[in-house]
Amino acid sequence: MSEGLTLQQKIGLAAKASDVPVEGLPAFCDEEGLDLEELTGWSTAYETGGEMGVVAMLDQWSPSRETLKSWKELLTAELKHFRPRRLRMRADANWITVDEVKPLTSKSIVHTPVFQLRAVRSESDAERWFLYWRRASGGWWPYAGNPSFDTIKEAVGEVVEDPHRCFRLQTTR
């Protein structure tokens, strides 16, 4: 399996898998000893966002408190597009998940994941934002519409527009 592989090795495998026809992927996975769904995720990330796309899918790092606070403030401002819907955000290192908060009963609520933003630092230390959508299987998948964004505002703008109907939220615009 993929345990023990470095990030660079995973990027290399994603690049190789991207050149394999879909019907050949199971055999490729058998040869490499990899899980088909895992490798498909890597290759999709590679095809949509290049090496940085794979980094966004696999690499977590801890931003400073100030950076995380800044990201949350920017995201909070952009989530106003979805009012009166109640949304919450959860940060897990450089990944921020936005959930819709829905009352189930008078005593319980359900949090339904809507989208996830993942920050990647480029060599120049600039941030790039990668957008992920939640698949029916429960896994996060790279968004194929526009692979990456320079700002949180641009990424949320793609969710607002939702041209590929991945997020299915109606805005109050």
Long-range contacts (C-beta under 8 A, 24 or more apart in sequence): 1-33, 1-34, 1-35, 2-34, 2-35, 2-38, 7-54, 7-55, 7-58, 7-59, 10-42, 10-54, 10-58, 11-42, 11-46, 11-51, 11-54, 11-55, 13-39, 13-42, 14-39, 14-42, 14-43, 14-45, 14-46, 14-54, 15-46, 17-42, 17-43, 17-46, 18-43, 18-46, 18-47, 37-139, 41-139, 41-141, 41-142, 44-141, 44-142, 44-144, 45-142, 48-142, 48-143, 48-144, 48-147, 49-130, 49-142, 49-147, 49-148, 50-147, 52-120, 52-122, 52-128, 52-130, 52-148, 53-130, 53-142, 53-147, 53-148, 55-120, 56-118, 56-120, 56-128, 56-130, 56-142, 56-148, 57-118, 57-130, 57-142, 59-94, 59-120, 60-92, 60-93, 60-94, 60-95, 61-93, 61-94, 61-121, 62-93, 62-94, 63-93, 63-94, 63-119, 71-96, 71-119, 71-152, 72-96, 74-151, 74-152, 74-153, 75-117, 75-152, 75-156, 78-152, 78-153, 78-156, 78-157, 79-156, 81-156, 81-160, 81-171, 81-172, 81-173, 82-160, 82-169, 82-171, 82-172, 83-172, 84-172, 85-169, 87-114, 94-118, 94-119, 94-120, 95-119, 100-169, 114-159, 114-167, 114-169, 115-143, 115-159, 115-166, 115-167, 116-140, 117-152, 117-155, 120-148, 126-150, 129-154, 129-155, 131-155, 131-158, 131-159, 133-166, 133-167
